[in-house]
C-alpha cells in the first residue's frame, strides 16, 4: 500500500493558502490517507455516457504562458510559447449536485472522509516517529476560521484548522451543510477525488497549459480573465475577499467566507465562469518551481507538465498544480485570481477553498 508523508496541524504548507512566501512553523507530520484511497476507493461501476452538455469548446491556439506583468511570483516566469489543441471544458466548476450524483452512483468515499490506521501508517514513516494526536488520525479536513483581528500573515495556522467531520458534504465542519447550495462548487475534494470523478464522467482534469489558455478567454497577454481592470474596479467580477484578510471580509460581492453559486459573475470570452476566484481548481500536472525555466526559448506543444514534482520549500512532498485563486484571495494577500498565478498542493489534500472542473478531448 502506497502512503505519502505529509501533513501537519500547524506546519501545513503556506502554498496551500495562496501566499507567495512559505515558512514552516513546526515539524508535526500528519499521515496521508492516499494509500487507502488509491487501493480501495476507485469507482467500480460504469460511468454515464459522456456528453458535452454544460461544456464549451475551447479553440486550439498558441500563446505566451506565464506572467506578463510584474505582479507574478517566481514560478510564473519566464513567459514561454505554448501551443494547445482544441478541447471541451466545463463551463463551471463541478457543483455539489454533480459530485453528489457521482457519489450516489459509485459509493465513492473522499479522502477527507477516511480515517487513518496508525498501525499501518507507522510502517511507512521513520522509526520513532511519534503517533499524531487522535484528532489528526480521524476523518478530517482543513477549514478556514477568521481571526478576531490583524495577525502575522506568515502564520497561516492562525486561520486554518483541521476539523473532524469536515468534508464535501460539511465544508466548514460537521455542523455545516451543503443543503441549498447544490449549485455551489464542491470543495474539500483532493486531486485524487477530482481524478476519480473525471474518470467516472468520461472526462479528465485540464493540463495547466489548457487551463491558462482557456482562462485567458481569447484576450492576449492580459492579467485577468476579464482584461486589465483590477478586480475591485467597476462591477463585481469574481468571488474574492474584500476587506482586511483574514479577519474582516466586507462581502461587497455578497459572499462572506464562502463560495458563490455557479454563474454568479460574467463569463470570460470563451463562456467560462469563475476562472478567477471562488475556488482553486486542480490541474493534472505535477508541480515544479523551475518548470517554466525548462521550457524557455522553445515552443511547447500540448505540454502535460513535468515528469516529476519538486517544491524546494517541501522537497519530500509531491505536489499537483492548482489554478484560479479563491474566495480568500485579495490584492493585499495573494492576488491569485490572475490568469498566470500558480499554486500547488499534495494530491491528497482537501481544503475548504479548493474544487475543480473537467475537460474532454
Protein Blocks (a to p, Z undefined) as FASTA:
>chain_A
ZZddedjfklgcfklnopabdcdfbjcdcddfklmmmmmmccfbdcddddfehiacdddd
dddedjfbfkbcfklpccdddddddddddfbdcdfklmmmmmmmnopacfklpccdfklm
mmmgcehiacddfklmpgcdddddddfbdcdfklmmlmgccdehiafklmnojkbcfehi
lmpccehiafklmmmmmmmnopacddfklmmmmmnnopahiabfnbjbcfkgcjdfbdcd
edjdfkbcgklnopahiacdehkbccdfkopahkgghiacddfbdcdfklmmmmgoiace
hiebjfbdcdfklmmbccdddehiaakbcfklnopmbfkbccdddfkbccfkbccddddZ
Z
